Amino acid sequence: MSSNLNEQPKKPKPWYASKTIWANIMAFAGTMGLIFGVDLGLTPEVQAQIVAATMAVVNVVLRLITSQAVK
């Protein structure tokens, strides 16, 4: 809820304008790279841990700066 009672609620934005959705699409692409054996010089376990930790941080940050819903 807005702390300013005079402020109008923002209209929902389209899904493709969501940074959170795009960040998760990129994480999915990275995970698919792991599944299909893209070699980054790290073990698959380490790559998966890096993706998981990075996405946890990215999702928290994006949630904190989100001001509009997605339609």
C-alpha angles and dihedrals in degrees: 000000000000118000090213110074092198093056116103117229113255119248116249114262125226116268092249091061092060116108089197093057092047092048090053092047088054090049089051090051090050091049091050088053088057091049092051094046105254104178114225093162092260130101115261089246093056092045090052091049091051092050092047095047093044093049093048090056094041093050093049092049093046091048090053093053096041114116103163135057122235120240 
